[in-house]
Amino acid sequence: MSSKVDHPAHYNNGIEAILVIESWNLNFSLGNVIKYVLRAPYKGTELEDLEKARVYIDREIARLKSLQK
């Protein structure tokens, strides 16, 4: 794969988000939070990416609350 597909610049600032996600065995929502937060300053859409991260944080909070019932 080309680096644009496999290792795009906005995904790699020393440590790739996917390696963090896999190392910590994060679920889909938390993995997306990490991905969006890590790449936000490098993609040119920082506010949008942080808002996306918030959506996934909210989903994870809702999931955890539903387990407490």
ABEGO torsion letter per residue (X at the ends): XBAAAABBAAABBGBBAAAAAAAAGBBAAAAAAAAAAAAAAAAGAAAAAAAAAAAAAAAAAAAAAAAAX
